[in-house]
């Protein structure tokens, strides 16, 4: 419980303000959850499991191709051992593992329906999830490059100015690695930056100071990676000194437990790859215990 409260400062803050009211809300929520069963499974939890599995399969297309053809492979011990990333993922996601064990065919049918729904969620000619991902990605890049952010927010057309892009290698590399963002920028840089700034203001309103990552997805990623760091002190200390080690192939080969973890968590791997320092700082906050006799404070608000 101590670890849980350390890793969930907003919950801790609500409890500190009024524990009775908080637990009354929790019990009402629990009663609603009890009534929200569909096929014997909580819808929200089921969606979380589907999203998690879909994200894993997106990051491991060779595994996805095989298990979508033959879902029973997910319960085949030999197959799982031959794919360490899958093995680690299932070990770290017991609810997914339990659902698969009960009926792998049914689980994969639901996963594919989830995948199809995700593919079909278009809004204004653009997939909403992809659009949000582009905003998260661009916002994160600009957070890490304030000198570029200041200029392109004043004049979005600079994003399509070859001379400007060439003079800023980090921006050039980013746009090369994010073709969807590059395409949106090319079509209408002003509109794209207006969306990005709206997203930025929304993130600011959430009161999140952890690099303005995606508030829904990354909170879980930070908690997960923070928990991993708590159990691997030497890795935590090394990455704290030099976060860019996560992009060193030699370092990853020498730390198979970290490599396996990142393979099982492609979203964490992506966050670390794109902005290792900011993500590490945030993850360390999730893994760092509060000093005895003190109350952890709300993180400072963003500064401009």
Secondary structure, 3 states (H helix, E strand, C coil): CHHHHHHCHHHHHHHHHCHHHHHHHHHHHHHHHHCCEECCEEHHHHHHHHHHHHHHHHHCHHHHHHHHHCHHHHHCHHHHHCCHHHHHHHHHCHHHHHHHHHCHHHHHHHHHHHHHHHHCCEECCEEHHHHHHHHHHHHHHHHHCHHHHHHHHHCHHHHHCHHHHHCCHHHHHHHHHCHHHHHHHHHCHHHHHHHHHHHHHHHHHCCCCCCCCCCCHHHHHHHHHHHHHHCCHHHHHHHHHCHHHHHCHHHHHHCHHHHHHHHHCHHHHHHHHHCHHHHHHHHHHHHCCCCCCCCCCCCCCCCC
